[in-house]
Amino acid sequence: MGIVVQKFGGTSVADPECIKRVAKKVIQCKQQGNDVVVVVSAMGRSTNQMIALAKEISANPSPREMDMLLTTGEQVTISLMAMAIEDLGYKAMSFTGGQAGIMTDEFFGKGKIRSIDTQRMKRKLDEGVILVVAGFQGMTTDGEITTLGRGGSDTTAVALAAALQADVCEIYTDVDGVYTTDPRVVPEARKLDFISYDEMLEMASLGAAVLQPRSVEYAKQYDVKIHVRSSFHDQEGTIVREVSKMEKNVIVNGIAFDTRVAKITINGVPDIPGVAMAIFKRLAKENINVDMIVQSNHKGELNDISFTVSTSESKMALQVMEELNVELKAQGIAFDDTVSKVSIVGAGMQSNPGVAAKMFEALAEADVNIQMISTSEIKVSCIIARDEVQTAVKALHQKFELERK
């Protein structure tokens, strides 16, 4: 008998009928001889509804009170899920993040898991109880409720799987696996049977919404096997696991894109040591995540520095940069929120030269202009105009023949 952690997102538990269907799937796993831990998100779009409700009350609610509000969504789901399982004749027990022993740091809205005390959960599993845990949340050592950021239920599931040494963490979604790119953009996109942690991390970080990036980091760190599959049927999905166990002959495995990107440029900053440190240290102090960075020589002893951030953090980033523009005696700030990022990802890129050139050739043939470029061992990313994203993705998917198995 092994331990299986199953995670079901908001669309999978959107209404009572969906919850009953998920309860049957959970029991099916239990009947196969497994101890089962179920992690659930808030029902449907209830989190968005609560955010909208908060904005009707306050234009600037405190992060603490927002976490207090948002965690109620998962508490509704866990209690209903436990009821549904018990109604089918099996013992179940619901846990909030804190009750499950998930301890986080003190960052409201972006909490990170520090430790998980599994003693209580293990006792209940030994008693044959199916555990239903609220995703997306934890508790500080001071007893404050925190959330793990949007998509944090994936992180909860993988972290629990690691702490409990589960055989597998099954992530159930409204899609049936990880595809070479978004099938809504490229109908010929192909479902992948396997993908490495590094490739999945890049895909998730670059905009593929199947898994939350931090959950993949946990999986890689603790060697947790993830199975991404559909909550609406029993077919096999996509296995995420260590690259050494997989075939490495595929150069490019997927095309990712992210339209939630903004580009900020500070023009004419002095070309002296410490300027870049001052800029990015100030952004880090405001907990703003910077993605791509390009420094270009302007003229004389001045530089332009461009970088990208998420659109959700662009307003704060722009405010910081306007302050720095004065402090550094720069020549002005340029802001563009009409850009997007498109990327190719593949573990095989490490040992195959010419991949970037092939990507740039595809974009040139599609008449797509490149504004910024960033590379790593297994990915190449470009910033382009947002209205050219679909053209770029289709061109790249065809260029690398990803529709072929």
N, C-alpha and C positions, 0 to 999 in steps of 0.2 A: 504494500500500500504506500503510495506516494502522496505528496502535497501538490495540489494544483491551485494556483491563484488565477481567478478569472476577473477581468475588468469589463464593465459595460458602461458605455458612454450615454450621454443624454438622450440621443435619438433611440437608443435601445430600450430605454425605460421611460419613454415619453408619456405614457398613459397606463391606466390599470391593466389593459389587455397586454401591452408590451411587457409589463412587469410580470404578469402571470406566465407569459411565454418564456421569459428569461428564467423564472423560477423552475420551470420544467427542464430547461437546459442545464441548470445548476444541479438539479437532482439526478439527471442522467449521468453527469460526471461523478456524482457521489455513488451511484449504483455500480459504477465501473471499479469501485474499490478505492477511490481516492478520498483523502481529506480535502475539503474544499474551503477556500477563502474567497469571498466575492467582494470586489471593490466596485462601488457604483458612483456615478456622477449625479448631479441634480437632474430632475425630470425635464426633458425637452429644452426649451429656451428660458427656463425659469431664472437662471442666473442673469441673463440679459434683462429680464423683466425687473429683477430686484435692483439692478444697477440703474435702470430708468426710474424706478420708484425713489431711489435715494437722491437722484438728481432733481426730482420734484420737491424734495424736502430741503436740500442744501446744494449750493453750487460747488462747494468744496468740503465734502464730508471727511472726517478724520479717517486715516487708514485703519485704525483700530476698530472703529464702529462699522466700517465697510466689511471687514473680515467677520465681525460678529453677525452682520446681516447675511453675507453670502454663504456662510457655512450652514445656515438653516436649510438650504436647498437639498444638500446631501442627507441631512438628518431626516427629512421627509421620505426620501427614497429608501434609506436603509430600514426604516421601520416598516414601510409598506412591503419591501422585499422580504423581510423576515416573516411578516404575516403570511405572504403568499406561499413561502416555502413550508411553513408550519401547517397551512391549510391543506397542503398536499401530503401531510403525514410525516414530515421530517423535522427534527429539532433544528432550530435556527436561533441566532442571537445577534442583535445589531450592536455595532460599536462606532462611536465617534472617533475621530483621529486620536484625540487624547486618551480615550478609553482603550484604544488599541496599542497604546504605549509609544505613539509617534511623537518624538520630541524635536522641536525645531529651534532655529535661532529667533531673534526678535524682530525680523523684518516683516512688518505687516504687508500683505499683498504679494510678497515675493519670498516667503519663508523657505529656508533650506533645511532638510532633515539632518539632524545631528546624530540621533540614535533611535533605535526602536527596542523597547522592552517587550519581548514576545512571551514572557512567562504565562500571562493570563490567557493569551490566545492558544498556546500549546496545551494548557490544561483543558480548555474547552474542546479543542480538536480531539484530544484523547478520550473525551466523553462522547465523541461522535456528533458533536454539534457543527452545523454549517455556519461559518462566521460571515457576517455581512458588515463590511467596513466602509465608512464614509471616505471617499477619495477627496483629494484637493485640500486637506486640512491636517493640522497638527496642533501641538500645544507647547508653549515655552516652559522653562523651569519655574517661572513665576505664575503659571496657570493661565496665561493669556492664550486665547484662541488665535491661530494664524492660518492663512491660506498659502498655498504653494504656487500661486500664479495660475493663469488660464492654462488648461490642459494638465493641471497638476494631478489629476486622478491617475494618469498613466504613471507618473512618478511614484505615487502611493503604491500602486500595484507592483511595480518592479522592485521598489524598496522592500515591501513586505515579502516578496518572493525571495529576495536575497537574504533577508533576516531569518526567514523560516526554512531556508535551503530547499525551496520548492523545486519540483522536477521541471516545471514549465510555468511561464506567465502568459496566459492567453488574453490578448487584447481584442475584445469584440467591438466592431464598429459597424457603420452602415455601408462599408465597402468590403470586398472579399479578399483583400490583401494589398500588397504594395505593388504599384504599377511602374512601368518605365517612365511614365509621366501621367499627367492628369487626363483620363480618358474623355473628359468633357471637352478638352482642347484638341486632343489627338485620338479619334475613335479607334485607331489601330494600336493604341498602347497595349502592352502585354503585361499580364500579371507575372511577377517573379516568384519562383518557388523558394529561392533562398536569397538573402542579402546579408552582407557582413555588417558588424556593428559600426565600423567606420563609415561605410557607404550609407547606412541608414541614418547615422548621426549627421552626416553632411546633408542628406536629403531633407531630414527634419529641420535642420538649422536653416536651410536655404528656402524653406517655404512649403515643403510637402507636409500636409496637415494630418497624415496618418498617425504619427507618433510625436509626442512631445520630446524635444531634444534632451532634456535633463534625464528623462526616463531611459533613453538609450545610453547615456553616459553611465548611469547606474548599472545597466545590464552589462555593459562592457567591463566595468570595474569589477563586478562580482560574478561575471560569467553566467548570467541568467539567460536562459533560452526564452526568447519571445516568439509567440505564434500569433500573428495578426490575421484575424479571420472575421467573417460576417456573423452577426447575431441572428440573421434571418434564414440561415441554412447550415448544414453540417459539413460542407465541403472543406477540404484543406485550403489554408490560406498561404501566407508567406512566413517562412522561418527566418528569424534574425539570430545569427550566431557568429562565432569567431571565424575570421577569414581563413585561418590555417586549416579549417575543416572543410573548406569549400573549393570549388573549381576557381582558378584564377585566370582563365583564358579570355574572359570578357573584358575588353578594354574600357568601355563605357557602359554602365548599367542603368543609368537613368538621367532624365532631364528634370531639374527642379526650377521653380520660379516663385518669386515673391513680389507681390504688388504693394505690399505694406512697407514701402521704403521711401525715405526722404534723403536728399543730398544737401549738405551744407558746406560752403566754401568760405574760408576766411582769407581775404586777399591782402597781399602785400605785408606779410608779417616779417619782422627782422630775421635774417638768416644767421642766427646765433644759437649757441648751445642753450638748452633749457626751454625753448619756446614750445616745442611739441609736448614736452613734459607738462608745462603749465596748462596747455589746452586740455590734454586728455586726463590729467589728474583732476582738474576741475569737473570734467564730465563724469569721471568715476565717483567723485564725491557726491554727486547728485544721483548716483546709481543708474546712470545712463549707459546702456550697452552700445558700443561703437563697433561697426562691422568693417567695411572696407575703408582703407586710408590711402590717399595718394598725395605726395608732395611734389610740386613742380616748381622749377626755377622761373621766377617772374622776370626780373631784370635787376642787374646790379646786385645788391645784397638783400634782396627781398624775395620771399617765396609765397606761393599760394598753397594752402593745405585744404584738401577736400576729404570728406568722410561721409559715411552713410549711417543712419540710425533708423529704428522702427518709427513708423508714422505715429504710433502711440506715445513715443517719447520725443517727438520732433519739436513740439512747442517748448518744452523745458530746455532741450538742447539749444534751440535758437535763442532763448533768453540768456543762457549761459554764454553763448558766443557773442552776443551783442555787448555783454559786460566786458568780455575779454578783448573785443575789438577796441574799446576805449583804453583798457589797461595796457595792451600791447602796442598801442598807437598804430594799428593796422589800417588798411585802406578800405575796409567795408566787408559786409557779409552778403553772400548770395545764398538763396534758399530755393530749392526745387523739390516739390512733392509730387511731380508728375513723372517720376522715374520708376523703374522696377529692376529687379535682379533676375537674370537667367543663368543657370549653371549646368554644366555637365559633371557627372559623378561616376567614378569607377575605380576600383582597387587596381585594375590592370594598367591604369595610366602611369603608375610608377616605373614600369619597365618598358614602356612603349613611347618613343619620341614622336613628335609631330602631331600629338592629339590637339594641342592648343591651336596649332596652325590650321588644322582641319575644322575646328570650331569657328575660327575667324573667317575662314573661306566660306563656310555655310552662311554666316551672318552677312558677309559682303554680297554673296549671290542673292540673298533675300533683301538687299538694300537696307539693312539694319545698321545704324551707326552705333559704335561703341563709345561710351563716355568714360568708363573706368574699368579696370581689369584687376582681378585678384586671383591668386593661385595657391594651391597646396599640393601635396603629393597625390591626392586622389580627386581633386576638383579644380575646375576653372570657372570663375564667375565673371559676368560682365554686367555693368549698369547700362541700361538702354531706356529709351522712351517708353512709357507705360503703354501707349497705344500700339506699340510694335511687339508686345510680348507674345501674343498668339502666333504671329508670323514667325518669330524667332524660334519658338518651341517646336512648331511644325517642321521648320527647316532643319533644325538640329536632330530631331527624332528621325527624319528621313535620311540625313547625311550619315548618321551612325548606324542606320539600318536596325533600329531597336525593335521594330515589329517582328523581326526574325528571331526564332529561339536558338 
